[in-house]
């Protein structure tokens, strides 16, 4: 199977290579000239039963009223009802072909010796041409641009091989050799021609000869909050930016710091390395980024990634980054009131002073780095040398077959260290990419030896503890809000919280069983909740288990959660996400009377919650 896959790839690229010269030197004879012995308009199947021979336009398929094509230049085009003028766009490099394939003929005479009629081509049968192209597109069946079209950047084919699309060429490393082909169809996916960007270095670049080592030395000159890890993470993020379309997850990076910490200089270094592969923007809108990237899998650098009085703009950018992390689909309304589908596979590199507010699910997709004041003022700004980017790209392409195994190792290592779920995806991808760029020896020299999982895992877990603490679980955040919100119904003086009432209740009860439990229950009832006391033989003598009863509805609770993401009863479903030893639901819940109304409540075991919080922290 592997040999067959390899042969298939080689054949595809070998065939496509032959197209490059043909596209550079377009052969478009005059309309009246025969092509391969075929007179104008006289090909088999004319005028619309089938496509004319060697048609430079490739029909892709249809979607509703839309028809999709690759034009004569290799670019992707779509039409909602074709018009005669669209033929000019489709055949812009071969206009004579249209006149030859669908000629409008005028009789100019008859050969008296042979009786043959002579015609001149004086126009195009435009409707017949459009019918032919539309029929050919329909014959290809439904077409989904989001999944079957690929723009510039790195991609994986169906065999897991890496393809770099530089806009005007496709590149693949096969048996150590760099293969080049024209854009086109590879294994049912269409790589269309567009403006050219960086191409890989023509010669193989082993890790020990890659400029990645020099780039890493430059990264270490910044004053990082975590000097041992942050330069490695930034180097890994450069690899992620190059390979973003080929990755299952593409972690984003946010570098935050005050004025004078070198954030702009850092982005300049990255841009001088990646060059025209990188889209850099200051204060962009989500729509601007999305429309600019289109179907490209290229990275985006955002300056001024800032919290502000109105975070609406940056929130949209964060939403887009969340979708891009796993290559998800974004739906937006179109001008014709129909949904427009976008698939984003772009890695984001952001810089700012104050990190904008982010939800836990967004924080888990970012590596957040802090920079300090630069140690040397007025130093020359670090800059990548010419062709470093091309060499790094080639080194990544050469080393790509090793990436899946490296990623699996790093994910396992981080899981053993206590990172969970997306944490292992985010940091595992960054560190695996850094190792792919530096090589195993350099990673060991940094103290990041993957053969010592306990040690390296503890280093990373400790260094990222504060950052991961911000990525709170939904149910825990909901309980924290419930415990910390003031009890609005209590009038006069300071208003206690559910958390403060239960803390005061728990402290003396171990020593004074006659504590006024009724007063505590009254205060908690003013928040719309109940309090259940449960005897537990596993506890020390004189101690009981306290359970907070939370109903699914009620005006007092509704007011407490108003304006949060848990309002309108969402709190009940959010709390049910908690582990069963902390949150009892269903048959393990209990009917509790709160303000004379009986409700089946969730029961939050306060001691178990405290214990769970201690373990997580």
Residue pairs with C-beta under 8 A, 6 or more apart in sequence:
5 159
6 159
6 174
8 159
8 187
9 157
9 159
9 161
9 172
9 174
10 174
10 179
12 181
12 186
12 187
13 170
13 172
13 174
13 179
13 180
13 181
14 181
15 181
16 170
16 181
16 182
16 184
16 186
17 179
17 180
17 181
17 182
19 181
19 182
19 184
20 169
20 180
20 181
20 182
23 73
23 74
23 182
26 72
26 93
26 94
28 93
28 94
28 95
28 96
28 97
29 35
29 96
29 100
30 96
31 40
31 96
31 99
31 100
31 103
31 121
32 40
32 120
32 121
33 100
34 40
35 53
35 54
35 100
36 53
36 54
38 53
40 99
40 100
40 101
40 103
40 105
40 121
41 47
41 100
41 101
41 102
41 103
41 105
43 52
43 53
43 101
44 50
45 51
45 52
46 52
46 101
46 102
47 102
47 125
47 128
47 129
47 131
47 132
48 128
48 131
48 132
48 135
50 132
50 136
51 59
51 132
51 133
51 136
52 97
52 100
52 101
52 132
55 97
55 101
56 72
56 91
56 93
56 94
56 97
57 69
57 70
57 71
57 72
57 90
57 91
57 133
58 69
58 70
58 185
59 67
59 68
59 69
59 133
59 136
59 137
59 139
59 140
60 68
60 69
60 70
60 76
60 137
60 140
60 143
60 148
60 149
60 190
61 67
61 68
61 137
61 138
61 140
61 141
61 142
61 143
62 68
62 137
62 138
62 140
62 141
62 142
62 143
63 142
63 143
63 144
63 145
65 80
65 81
66 78
66 79
66 80
67 78
67 79
67 82
67 133
67 134
67 137
67 138
68 76
68 77
68 78
68 137
68 143
68 145
69 76
69 77
69 78
69 79
69 90
69 133
69 137
70 76
70 77
70 184
70 190
70 192
70 193
71 77
71 89
71 90
71 91
71 92
72 90
72 91
72 92
72 93
72 94
72 97
73 92
73 93
73 193
74 168
74 182
74 183
74 184
74 192
74 193
75 192
75 193
75 194
76 145
76 149
76 190
76 192
76 295
77 89
77 90
78 145
79 86
82 130
82 133
82 134
83 130
84 124
84 126
84 130
86 130
87 98
87 124
87 126
87 129
87 130
88 95
90 133
91 97
91 98
98 124
98 129
99 121
99 123
99 124
100 121
101 129
101 132
102 124
102 125
102 126
102 128
102 129
102 132
103 121
103 123
103 124
103 125
104 121
104 122
104 123
104 124
104 125
105 119
105 120
105 121
105 122
106 119
106 120
106 122
107 117
107 118
107 119
108 118
108 119
108 120
109 117
109 118
110 116
110 117
110 118
111 117
111 118
137 143
145 295
146 295
146 329
146 341
146 342
146 343
147 343
148 188
148 189
148 190
149 189
149 190
149 192
149 295
150 165
150 189
150 190
150 191
150 192
150 245
150 295
150 297
151 165
151 191
151 192
151 194
151 294
151 295
151 296
151 297
151 298
152 165
152 166
152 167
152 194
152 197
152 277
152 296
152 297
152 298
153 164
153 165
153 244
153 245
153 277
153 296
153 297
153 298
153 345
154 162
154 163
154 164
154 165
154 242
154 243
154 244
154 245
154 246
154 297
155 162
155 163
155 164
155 165
155 189
155 191
155 245
155 246
155 297
156 162
156 163
156 245
156 246
157 163
157 186
157 187
157 189
158 187
158 188
159 187
160 404
161 172
161 174
161 400
162 172
162 173
162 243
162 246
162 397
162 400
163 170
163 171
163 172
163 186
163 191
164 170
164 171
164 172
164 199
164 200
164 393
164 397
165 171
165 183
165 191
166 196
166 197
166 198
166 199
167 183
167 193
167 194
167 195
167 196
167 197
168 183
168 193
168 194
168 196
169 180
169 181
169 182
169 183
169 196
169 199
170 180
170 181
170 182
170 183
170 184
170 186
170 191
171 178
171 179
171 180
171 181
171 199
171 200
171 397
172 178
172 179
172 181
172 397
173 179
173 200
173 204
173 394
173 397
173 398
173 400
176 204
176 398
178 200
178 202
178 394
178 397
182 193
183 191
183 192
183 193
184 190
184 191
185 191
194 296
197 275
197 276
197 277
197 298
198 274
198 275
198 276
198 277
198 389
198 390
198 393
199 390
200 390
200 393
200 394
200 397
201 387
201 390
201 391
201 393
201 394
201 395
202 394
203 394
204 394
204 398
205 391
205 392
205 394
205 395
205 398
206 395
206 398
207 395
207 399
207 436
207 437
207 438
207 439
207 442
208 439
208 441
209 395
210 391
210 392
210 395
210 437
210 438
211 384
211 385
211 388
211 391
211 392
212 235
212 392
212 395
212 437
212 438
213 438
213 442
214 385
214 388
215 235
215 238
215 269
215 273
215 384
215 388
215 392
216 231
216 232
216 235
216 438
216 442
218 269
218 382
218 384
219 231
219 234
219 235
219 266
219 269
220 227
220 231
221 379
221 382
222 230
222 231
222 261
222 262
222 266
222 371
222 374
223 261
223 262
223 371
223 372
223 373
223 374
223 375
224 230
224 231
224 369
224 370
224 371
224 372
225 369
225 370
225 371
225 372
226 369
226 370
226 463
228 446
228 447
228 459
228 463
229 459
229 460
229 463
229 464
230 369
230 370
232 430
232 431
232 434
232 446
232 448
233 253
233 367
233 369
233 427
233 430
233 431
233 434
234 253
234 255
234 266
234 369
235 434
235 437
235 438
236 429
236 430
236 431
236 432
236 433
236 434
236 437
237 251
237 253
237 347
237 349
237 367
237 430
237 433
238 270
238 273
238 274
238 392
238 437
239 392
239 396
239 433
239 434
239 436
239 437
240 247
240 250
240 251
240 299
240 347
240 429
240 430
240 433
241 270
241 274
241 277
241 278
241 299
241 347
241 349
242 274
242 277
242 299
242 392
242 393
242 396
243 396
243 400
243 433
244 250
244 297
244 298
244 299
244 345
244 346
244 347
245 297
245 345
246 297
246 400
247 429
248 326
248 327
249 325
249 326
249 422
249 425
249 426
249 429
250 324
250 325
250 327
250 345
250 346
250 347
250 429
251 325
251 347
251 365
251 366
251 367
251 425
251 426
251 427
251 429
251 430
252 321
252 324
252 325
252 347
252 348
252 349
252 350
252 365
252 366
252 367
253 348
253 349
253 350
253 366
253 367
253 369
254 305
254 350
254 351
254 352
254 355
254 366
254 367
254 368
254 369
255 263
255 266
255 349
255 350
255 351
255 369
255 370
255 371
256 263
256 351
256 352
256 353
256 354
256 355
256 368
256 369
256 370
256 371
257 263
257 353
257 370
257 371
257 372
258 353
258 373
259 353
260 373
260 374
261 371
261 372
261 373
261 374
262 371
262 374
263 303
263 351
263 352
263 371
264 303
264 351
265 381
265 382
266 351
266 371
267 280
267 301
267 303
267 349
267 351
268 381
268 383
269 381
269 382
269 383
269 384
270 278
270 301
270 349
271 278
271 280
271 301
272 383
272 384
272 388
272 389
273 384
273 388
273 389
273 392
274 299
274 389
275 389
277 298
277 299
277 389
278 298
278 299
278 300
278 301
279 289
279 292
279 293
279 298
279 299
279 300
279 301
280 300
280 301
280 302
280 303
281 288
281 289
281 292
281 300
281 301
281 302
281 303
282 302
282 303
282 304
283 303
283 304
283 313
284 302
284 317
285 313
285 316
285 317
286 313
286 316
286 317
286 319
286 320
287 316
289 300
289 302
289 317
289 320
289 346
290 320
290 330
290 332
290 342
290 344
293 300
293 344
293 346
295 343
296 346
297 345
297 346
298 346
299 346
299 347
299 348
299 349
300 346
300 347
300 348
300 349
301 348
301 349
301 350
301 351
302 317
302 348
302 349
302 350
302 351
303 351
303 352
304 351
304 352
305 314
305 317
305 350
305 351
305 352
305 355
305 356
306 314
306 352
306 353
306 354
306 356
307 314
307 352
307 354
307 355
307 356
307 357
308 314
308 356
311 356
311 357
314 356
315 356
315 357
317 348
318 356
318 358
318 362
320 330
320 344
321 348
321 362
321 365
321 366
322 328
322 361
322 362
322 365
323 329
323 330
323 344
324 344
324 345
324 346
324 347
324 348
325 365
327 343
327 344
327 345
328 343
328 344
329 341
329 342
329 343
330 341
330 342
330 343
330 344
331 339
331 340
331 341
331 342
332 339
332 340
332 342
333 339
333 340
334 340
350 366
355 368
358 366
360 470
360 471
360 472
360 473
360 474
360 477
361 422
363 467
363 470
363 471
364 421
364 422
364 423
364 426
364 468
364 471
365 422
365 426
366 426
367 426
367 427
367 430
367 467
368 467
392 437
395 437
396 436
396 437
399 436
399 437
400 436
402 436
403 432
403 433
403 436
406 432
406 435
406 436
407 428
407 429
407 432
409 432
409 450
410 424
410 427
410 428
410 429
410 431
410 432
410 435
410 450
411 424
411 425
411 428
412 453
413 428
413 450
413 453
413 456
413 457
414 423
414 424
414 427
414 428
414 431
414 457
414 460
414 461
415 424
416 453
416 454
416 457
417 453
417 454
417 456
417 457
417 458
417 460
417 461
418 457
418 461
419 427
419 460
419 461
419 464
419 468
423 464
423 468
423 471
427 460
427 464
431 448
431 460
434 443
435 443
435 448
435 450
440 450
443 449
443 450
447 456
447 459
448 456
448 459
449 455
449 456
450 456
469 617
472 480
473 577
474 574
474 577
475 574
475 575
475 576
475 577
475 578
475 583
476 578
476 613
476 616
478 566
478 571
478 574
478 575
479 575
479 578
479 604
479 609
481 560
481 561
481 564
481 566
482 498
482 529
482 548
482 550
482 560
482 561
482 571
483 497
483 498
483 499
483 502
484 497
484 499
485 497
485 498
485 527
485 560
485 561
486 495
486 496
486 497
487 495
487 496
487 497
487 498
487 501
487 523
487 524
487 526
487 527
488 495
488 526
488 527
488 556
488 559
488 560
489 526
489 527
489 556
490 496
490 523
490 526
496 523
498 524
498 527
498 529
498 548
501 520
501 523
501 524
502 520
502 524
502 531
502 546
502 548
502 606
504 520
505 515
505 517
505 520
505 531
505 546
506 546
506 606
508 515
509 515
509 517
509 543
509 544
510 540
510 542
510 543
511 542
513 542
517 531
517 533
520 531
521 530
521 531
524 530
524 531
524 548
525 594
525 595
526 556
527 556
527 557
527 560
528 551
528 554
528 555
528 556
528 557
528 558
528 560
528 594
528 595
529 548
529 549
529 550
529 551
529 557
529 594
529 601
530 548
530 549
530 551
530 592
530 593
530 594
530 601
531 546
531 547
531 548
531 549
532 546
532 547
532 548
532 549
532 590
532 592
532 603
533 544
533 545
533 546
533 547
534 544
534 545
534 546
534 547
535 544
535 545
536 543
536 544
536 545
539 545
545 605
545 607
546 605
546 606
546 607
547 584
547 590
547 603
547 604
547 605
547 606
548 603
548 604
548 606
549 590
549 592
549 594
549 601
549 602
549 603
549 604
550 557
550 571
550 572
550 575
550 601
550 602
550 603
550 604
551 557
551 572
551 592
551 594
551 599
551 600
551 601
552 569
552 572
552 599
552 600
552 601
553 569
553 572
553 599
554 594
554 597
554 599
556 595
557 571
558 567
558 568
558 569
561 567
561 570
561 571
566 574
572 602
575 583
575 585
575 602
575 604
576 583
576 585
576 602
577 583
578 604
579 612
580 588
581 605
581 608
581 612
582 604
582 605
582 608
582 609
582 612
583 602
583 603
583 604
583 605
584 590
584 602
584 603
584 604
584 605
585 602
588 603
589 600
589 601
589 602
589 603
590 600
590 601
590 603
591 598
591 599
591 600
591 601
592 598
592 599
592 601
593 599
594 601
